[in-house]
Amino acid sequence: MKLALVWGNSYDNKLATTHHTFWEATLKDCGIDFDRFTWGDWKVRMRSDYDLFMFIDFDTCLYQLHKFNQFHPRCFLWWDSFHHPLTYVAQVTEMFDRSYFMEYNTAKGLQNQGLTTVHWSPTAFYEGIYHPIEGVKKIYDFAFIGQPDDTVVRKGKTRKEFFTELQRKYPNSYINQQIYGDAVNMVYNQSRILLDRTIYNNVGTRIMETMGSGGFVLVNRGKVDSGIDRLAIDNHHFVSYDDSLEDCQKKMSYYLEHEDERNKIATTGHKHFLANHTYKNRLEVILKDFGYEIKK
């Protein structure tokens, strides 16, 4: 098959550090022949003889798709759709044969409106970057790679305040938002606990990537169903806390003291996620929906 891939504003040959570039790397790994187009030039450069047209993330140029009925079948993959009202997102899906949303609540909400072409395609990890590294010593009690948000308050604390308190109790830690790719995977491999405090109604990429690295993952959860329990089993593949600092500290202290339990969960979790939650897994589902298979 030959696939047309559309995303982004430029051709800058980025390293595999974003979900767009992970999709490209996965297509190459799987031997899928594809051409890459940007949101700015697909209308003038793209031909009609592709077997599948894949658009990643939203741009207003997509509203012009109604003028290009020759570009079928076409699918749409949207990350972070929760930033937009559901009524807005629903209009976008009408332009595609199938739409795949990374957020469980978005997909479920649209399906409840009767949109049968909408599917939940959870986040994933790219094993070419995130994987266990043999022989690396654990030198940090916990690590978090990401933005230390100091705006949104949950359970009385912003993410920055939350991590500041944790570092007072566990100073042997690593928090950074300025490293990428292989450097992130190395830190994950060097850490006893990989911590997440993501948007409480979403299964974020950090969960997938920390699992992919082979580490022990401690992730927050809220009252809203994020879909995580449809992907893995709490206290078997990962461990959750109730989004409060107190519960997080309680779980961290326990698993820092119980290395065997921590390692068992980490190993079981990595094996499960490697088998079920890679970009290749997600690609296989999409291609199957359109009648194609990845050649073994």
C-alpha positions as a Python dict, from the first residue, in 0.01 Angstrom:
ca = {
    (1, 'M'): (0, 0, 0),
    (2, 'K'): (98, 366, -38),
    (3, 'L'): (-2, 614, 231),
    (4, 'A'): (-23, 995, 239),
    (5, 'L'): (69, 1141, 579),
    (6, 'V'): (-29, 1499, 665),
    (7, 'W'): (85, 1691, 973),
    (8, 'G'): (269, 2006, 1082),
    (9, 'N'): (374, 2331, 920),
    (10, 'S'): (723, 2248, 797),
    (11, 'Y'): (969, 1976, 696),
    (12, 'D'): (1234, 2014, 964),
    (13, 'N'): (1346, 1651, 1002),
    (14, 'K'): (1276, 1646, 1373),
    (15, 'L'): (1410, 1362, 1579),
    (16, 'A'): (1154, 1113, 1703),
    (17, 'T'): (1035, 1313, 2003),
    (18, 'T'): (668, 1389, 1932),
    (19, 'H'): (375, 1168, 1846),
    (20, 'H'): (388, 1297, 1486),
    (21, 'T'): (746, 1183, 1444),
    (22, 'F'): (675, 858, 1626),
    (23, 'W'): (408, 784, 1366),
    (24, 'E'): (658, 849, 1087),
    (25, 'A'): (920, 629, 1252),
    (26, 'T'): (666, 349, 1299),
    (27, 'L'): (557, 362, 935),
    (28, 'K'): (921, 330, 832),
    (29, 'D'): (985, 47, 1077),
    (30, 'C'): (685, -143, 940),
    (31, 'G'): (791, -98, 579),
    (32, 'I'): (490, 118, 487),
    (33, 'D'): (552, 330, 177),
    (34, 'F'): (436, 687, 245),
    (35, 'D'): (481, 1049, 142),
    (36, 'R'): (475, 1329, 397),
    (37, 'F'): (283, 1655, 343),
    (38, 'T'): (228, 1960, 562),
    (39, 'W'): (-94, 2139, 648),
    (40, 'G'): (21, 2418, 421),
    (41, 'D'): (94, 2223, 102),
    (42, 'W'): (-118, 1907, 89),
    (43, 'K'): (-385, 2089, -116),
    (44, 'V'): (-142, 2156, -400),
    (45, 'R'): (106, 1867, -376),
    (46, 'M'): (-99, 1564, -278),
    (47, 'R'): (-217, 1323, -548),
    (48, 'S'): (-530, 1113, -544),
    (49, 'D'): (-367, 771, -600),
    (50, 'Y'): (-285, 685, -238),
    (51, 'D'): (-448, 389, -68),
    (52, 'L'): (-500, 582, 256),
    (53, 'F'): (-480, 949, 356),
    (54, 'M'): (-383, 995, 723),
    (55, 'F'): (-417, 1337, 887),
    (56, 'I'): (-260, 1386, 1231),
    (57, 'D'): (-399, 1659, 1459),
    (58, 'F'): (-621, 1952, 1374),
    (59, 'D'): (-559, 2257, 1159),
    (60, 'T'): (-819, 2489, 1009),
    (61, 'C'): (-703, 2390, 660),
    (62, 'L'): (-889, 2063, 712),
    (63, 'Y'): (-1218, 2246, 666),
    (64, 'Q'): (-1126, 2262, 297),
    (65, 'L'): (-1136, 1885, 265),
    (66, 'H'): (-1492, 1899, 132),
    (67, 'K'): (-1341, 2032, -192),
    (68, 'F'): (-1122, 1723, -233),
    (69, 'N'): (-1350, 1422, -257),
    (70, 'Q'): (-1079, 1237, -451),
    (71, 'F'): (-877, 1203, -129),
    (72, 'H'): (-1042, 890, 11),
    (73, 'P'): (-1031, 681, 220),
    (74, 'R'): (-904, 923, 481),
    (75, 'C'): (-864, 906, 855),
    (76, 'F'): (-798, 1156, 1128),
    (77, 'L'): (-591, 1112, 1446),
    (78, 'W'): (-637, 1378, 1714),
    (79, 'W'): (-426, 1426, 2025),
    (80, 'D'): (-537, 1660, 2307),
    (81, 'S'): (-890, 1703, 2173),
    (82, 'F'): (-1010, 1773, 2528),
    (83, 'H'): (-903, 2135, 2480),
    (84, 'H'): (-1207, 2186, 2254),
    (85, 'P'): (-1584, 2163, 2309),
    (86, 'L'): (-1735, 1833, 2201),
    (87, 'T'): (-1969, 2006, 1954),
    (88, 'Y'): (-1666, 2156, 1777),
    (89, 'V'): (-1484, 1824, 1766),
    (90, 'A'): (-1795, 1650, 1627),
    (91, 'Q'): (-1795, 1876, 1322),
    (92, 'V'): (-1439, 1777, 1237),
    (93, 'T'): (-1522, 1406, 1231),
    (94, 'E'): (-1777, 1457, 953),
    (95, 'M'): (-1493, 1517, 707),
    (96, 'F'): (-1331, 1175, 757),
    (97, 'D'): (-1414, 813, 691),
    (98, 'R'): (-1280, 726, 1036),
    (99, 'S'): (-1158, 939, 1326),
    (100, 'Y'): (-935, 817, 1607),
    (101, 'F'): (-920, 1008, 1935),
    (102, 'M'): (-652, 949, 2198),
    (103, 'E'): (-887, 1060, 2478),
    (104, 'Y'): (-1138, 802, 2597),
    (105, 'N'): (-1394, 1061, 2710),
    (106, 'T'): (-1389, 1240, 2375),
    (107, 'A'): (-1441, 917, 2181),
    (108, 'K'): (-1712, 798, 2419),
    (109, 'G'): (-1892, 1134, 2407),
    (110, 'L'): (-1896, 1137, 2027),
    (111, 'Q'): (-2007, 775, 2010),
    (112, 'N'): (-2293, 858, 2246),
    (113, 'Q'): (-2403, 1118, 1991),
    (114, 'G'): (-2435, 841, 1736),
    (115, 'L'): (-2110, 901, 1546),
    (116, 'T'): (-2026, 548, 1433),
    (117, 'T'): (-1700, 640, 1255),
    (118, 'V'): (-1536, 754, 1581),
    (119, 'H'): (-1293, 526, 1766),
    (120, 'W'): (-1080, 543, 2078),
    (121, 'S'): (-712, 496, 1995),
    (122, 'P'): (-521, 547, 2322),
    (123, 'T'): (-178, 701, 2344),
    (124, 'A'): (118, 470, 2288),
    (125, 'F'): (495, 458, 2313),
    (126, 'Y'): (766, 416, 2050),
    (127, 'E'): (995, 130, 2154),
    (128, 'G'): (1276, 268, 1939),
    (129, 'I'): (1319, 541, 2205),
    (130, 'Y'): (1157, 408, 2521),
    (131, 'H'): (1296, 73, 2635),
    (132, 'P'): (1487, -85, 2925),
    (133, 'I'): (1866, -36, 2922),
    (134, 'E'): (2057, -330, 3062),
    (135, 'G'): (2305, -259, 3339),
    (136, 'V'): (2190, 94, 3425),
    (137, 'K'): (2192, 163, 3800),
    (138, 'K'): (1901, 326, 3985),
    (139, 'I'): (2033, 656, 4117),
    (140, 'Y'): (1711, 857, 4166),
    (141, 'D'): (1421, 782, 4400),
    (142, 'F'): (1176, 928, 4152),
    (143, 'A'): (1171, 1118, 3824),
    (144, 'F'): (929, 1337, 3635),
    (145, 'I'): (996, 1477, 3287),
    (146, 'G'): (753, 1747, 3184),
    (147, 'Q'): (613, 2091, 3245),
    (148, 'P'): (599, 2208, 3610),
    (149, 'D'): (262, 2381, 3569),
    (150, 'D'): (200, 2647, 3835),
    (151, 'T'): (-150, 2754, 3729),
    (152, 'V'): (-402, 2472, 3768),
    (153, 'V'): (-481, 2379, 4130),
    (154, 'R'): (-598, 2026, 4213),
    (155, 'K'): (-634, 1889, 4565),
    (156, 'G'): (-499, 2223, 4688),
    (157, 'K'): (-174, 2225, 4488),
    (158, 'T'): (-48, 2305, 4141),
    (159, 'R'): (184, 2055, 3975),
    (160, 'K'): (485, 2272, 4061),
    (161, 'E'): (383, 2299, 4428),
    (162, 'F'): (315, 1926, 4433),
    (163, 'F'): (663, 1837, 4308),
    (164, 'T'): (832, 2099, 4528),
    (165, 'E'): (680, 1930, 4833),
    (166, 'L'): (781, 1586, 4707),
    (167, 'Q'): (1140, 1697, 4653),
    (168, 'R'): (1160, 1820, 5013),
    (169, 'K'): (1074, 1470, 5130),
    (170, 'Y'): (1268, 1288, 4855),
    (171, 'P'): (1557, 1517, 4755),
    (172, 'N'): (1727, 1240, 4556),
    (173, 'S'): (1501, 1302, 4257),
    (174, 'Y'): (1507, 1428, 3899),
    (175, 'I'): (1261, 1680, 3749),
    (176, 'N'): (1323, 1843, 3413),
    (177, 'Q'): (1134, 1960, 3105),
    (178, 'Q'): (1430, 2039, 2880),
    (179, 'I'): (1550, 1693, 2779),
    (180, 'Y'): (1414, 1475, 2500),
    (181, 'G'): (1428, 1133, 2340),
    (182, 'D'): (1712, 904, 2447),
    (183, 'A'): (1808, 1133, 2736),
    (184, 'V'): (1457, 1095, 2882),
    (185, 'N'): (1473, 718, 2850),
    (186, 'M'): (1806, 714, 3032),
    (187, 'V'): (1664, 910, 3328),
    (188, 'Y'): (1365, 678, 3339),
    (189, 'N'): (1599, 380, 3353),
    (190, 'Q'): (1794, 545, 3635),
    (191, 'S'): (1486, 601, 3853),
    (192, 'R'): (1317, 373, 4104),
    (193, 'I'): (976, 539, 4064),
    (194, 'L'): (843, 714, 3754),
    (195, 'L'): (584, 964, 3863),
    (196, 'D'): (297, 1118, 3674),
    (197, 'R'): (50, 1388, 3766),
    (198, 'T'): (-136, 1438, 3444),
    (199, 'I'): (-478, 1582, 3362),
    (200, 'Y'): (-696, 1359, 3576),
    (201, 'N'): (-939, 1256, 3301),
    (202, 'N'): (-678, 1155, 3048),
    (203, 'V'): (-430, 873, 2983),
    (204, 'G'): (-128, 1080, 2888),
    (205, 'T'): (177, 990, 2685),
    (206, 'R'): (398, 995, 2994),
    (207, 'I'): (226, 684, 3128),
    (208, 'M'): (302, 501, 2805),
    (209, 'E'): (660, 619, 2776),
    (210, 'T'): (750, 545, 3137),
    (211, 'M'): (597, 199, 3096),
    (212, 'G'): (793, 155, 2775),
    (213, 'S'): (1119, 230, 2956),
    (214, 'G'): (1054, -63, 3187),
    (215, 'G'): (1015, 140, 3504),
    (216, 'F'): (776, 131, 3799),
    (217, 'V'): (497, 379, 3725),
    (218, 'L'): (299, 570, 3989),
    (219, 'V'): (17, 768, 3828),
    (220, 'N'): (-261, 989, 3959),
    (221, 'R'): (-627, 925, 3898),
    (222, 'G'): (-946, 1123, 3955),
    (223, 'K'): (-1320, 1065, 3970),
    (224, 'V'): (-1358, 1078, 3591),
    (225, 'D'): (-1303, 755, 3396),
    (226, 'S'): (-988, 817, 3192),
    (227, 'G'): (-995, 472, 3033),
    (228, 'I'): (-674, 355, 3199),
    (229, 'D'): (-844, 53, 3356),
    (230, 'R'): (-931, -65, 3004),
    (231, 'L'): (-560, -63, 2918),
    (232, 'A'): (-394, -213, 3225),
    (233, 'I'): (-455, -337, 3581),
    (234, 'D'): (-387, -118, 3883),
    (235, 'N'): (-143, -272, 4135),
    (236, 'H'): (-42, -527, 3872),
    (237, 'H'): (92, -326, 3576),
    (238, 'F'): (112, 13, 3749),
    (239, 'V'): (11, 176, 4079),
    (240, 'S'): (-221, 473, 4119),
    (241, 'Y'): (-269, 741, 4383),
    (242, 'D'): (-571, 964, 4442),
    (243, 'D'): (-410, 1287, 4307),
    (244, 'S'): (-331, 1409, 4658),
    (245, 'L'): (18, 1474, 4790),
    (246, 'E'): (-53, 1263, 5100),
    (247, 'D'): (-151, 950, 4906),
    (248, 'C'): (136, 997, 4663),
    (249, 'Q'): (391, 1017, 4946),
    (250, 'K'): (236, 713, 5113),
    (251, 'K'): (266, 503, 4795),
    (252, 'M'): (615, 632, 4716),
    (253, 'S'): (747, 551, 5063),
    (254, 'Y'): (601, 201, 5051),
    (255, 'Y'): (742, 108, 4711),
    (256, 'L'): (1081, 263, 4778),
    (257, 'E'): (1104, 31, 5079),
    (258, 'H'): (970, -276, 4895),
    (259, 'E'): (1202, -321, 4600),
    (260, 'D'): (1091, -672, 4509),
    (261, 'E'): (726, -569, 4478),
    (262, 'R'): (827, -261, 4282),
    (263, 'N'): (1037, -458, 4037),
    (264, 'K'): (771, -723, 3987),
    (265, 'I'): (509, -463, 3894),
    (266, 'A'): (757, -284, 3666),
    (267, 'T'): (846, -604, 3481),
    (268, 'T'): (484, -716, 3446),
    (269, 'G'): (377, -371, 3331),
    (270, 'H'): (649, -339, 3070),
    (271, 'K'): (574, -681, 2924),
    (272, 'H'): (204, -596, 2897),
    (273, 'F'): (256, -253, 2743),
    (274, 'L'): (517, -378, 2498),
    (275, 'A'): (267, -637, 2374),
    (276, 'N'): (-35, -408, 2356),
    (277, 'H'): (41, -35, 2360),
    (278, 'T'): (309, 54, 2105),
    (279, 'Y'): (264, 272, 1799),
    (280, 'K'): (285, -44, 1591),
    (281, 'N'): (-15, -184, 1782),
    (282, 'R'): (-215, 131, 1705),
    (283, 'L'): (-108, 129, 1339),
    (284, 'E'): (-214, -234, 1300),
    (285, 'V'): (-566, -148, 1418),
    (286, 'I'): (-601, 149, 1182),
    (287, 'L'): (-474, -40, 879),
    (288, 'K'): (-702, -333, 959),
    (289, 'D'): (-999, -93, 972),
    (290, 'F'): (-920, -2, 611),
    (291, 'G'): (-852, -357, 495),
    (292, 'Y'): (-471, -362, 513),
    (293, 'E'): (-215, -552, 719),
    (294, 'I'): (147, -493, 811),
    (295, 'K'): (366, -741, 629),
    (296, 'K'): (548, -968, 872),
}
